[in-house]
Amino acid sequence: MDTIHTIGRRKASVARIYMSAGKGNITINKKDSKEYFSTDALLYKINQPLKVVDSQGKFDIEVNVFGGGTTGQADAIKLAIARALCEFDAENRTALKAEGLLTRDPRVVERKKPGQKKARKKFQWVKR
């Protein structure tokens, strides 16, 4: 098997992954995944696509991720892994799509408007 390269995005985070056959090692920005993401919830998000298609321990995944916070980065990695699994075997697509793992979450931070304090919050109005 050759190396599969895919990209995943979420909010301001962009994750590039390189997936190849291996023993199940996941390296994120040259650190182990357990070291990079301290909480179990974020580690669960990353491993979710692999659990759905029952391929944990079959691939080595090298991840380069930047931008955003930890949750956005974990979601970006999850999308990239799901896309790579579809590229590896087209039969995986139905299972991943049913779980909603191939959908890119389009929600991003709303921009700040001029003359306002934040995107929606206004400056306090004083009558007298």
N, C-alpha and C positions, 0 to 999 in steps of 0.2 A: 504494500500500500504506500502510495505517495503522500506527502504532506498536504493537508487541506487548509487553505487560508480563507477565513471569513471575517466579516466586521459586524459588530452589534453596537447600537446606540441607544441611549436613554438619557433624557434631560440634556445635561452638558457633557456627559460621559461618552467616550468612544473606546471600544475594546476591539483589538485585533487579536485573533487567536490562530495558532498553528497546531493542527491536530494530526497526530500520526499514531500508528499502532504501537502499543507499549504496555506498561504495567499499571496504568491508572494514576500517574503522577500529574498533578495540576500545579504549575508554576505561574505565579502572577507577579509581574515586574521583578523577576529574578528572586522571588521569595516563595516559600511554600504557601499553599492556599490557607492552611490553618494559621499560619503566622501573619498573613496579610489581612484576612478577615477574622476577627476575634470572636464574633458571635456565631452561634449555631444556626440562627435564622438565615444569615447571609451565606453560610456554607451550604445550607439546604437548597437555597435558590440556585446556586451554581451547579449543584449535582442533580437538580430536578430533571433536566432533559435526558441525562444519562440513565436515571432510574426509570423514566417512562419507556424508553426503548430497551431496557435491560442490558446495558452495555457498560456498567461500572467496572473499572479495572481492565478495560480492553484498549484504552487510548491514553497516550501521553499528550497533555495539552499545555502549550506555552502561550501565555497571555501577556500582551502589552496593553495597559489601560491607563487613560489619563482623563482629567477633567471631572468636575462634579464631586459629589460626596460618595460615601461608601455604598449606600443603597442604590444610587444610580449606576455606579460601577458594577455592582453585583448583577443588576438587571441587564446591563449591556453585555456582560459576559454570558449570561444565561441565553440571551437571544443569539449571540455569535455561536455558542455551542450547539444550539438547536439547528441553526442554519447549516453548520458543518455536518451534523448527523444526517440531514436531508441530502446533502451533497454526497455523503458516503454511500447511503442506500436510500433510494427513492421510496421504498416501502415504509420507512420511518415517518414519512410526512403525515400520514393520516393520524397516527397516534399523537404526534407532537401538536398537530393542528387542533385536535379534539381537546387537548389540555390548554390551548391558547398560548403556546410557547413560541409560535412563529409570528405573532402579532407585535409589531413595533408600537410601543406606547407613545402616542403623539404629544402628550401633555408636556409643555415646557413653561418656564417662568414667564409671566406676563411682564411686559416692559413698563418702566416708570414713565408716566406722562409729565410733560412740563406744566408747572403751575400746581402740581399736587405733591403731597408728601411721599407717597408710594404709588403703586399701580392703581389701586382703588381708593386708598385713604386720602382724604383732603386735608388741607390746613384748617385749623379751627376757625369758625366764622363767628365774629363778634358783632352784635347789633349796635351796641352803644359803647 
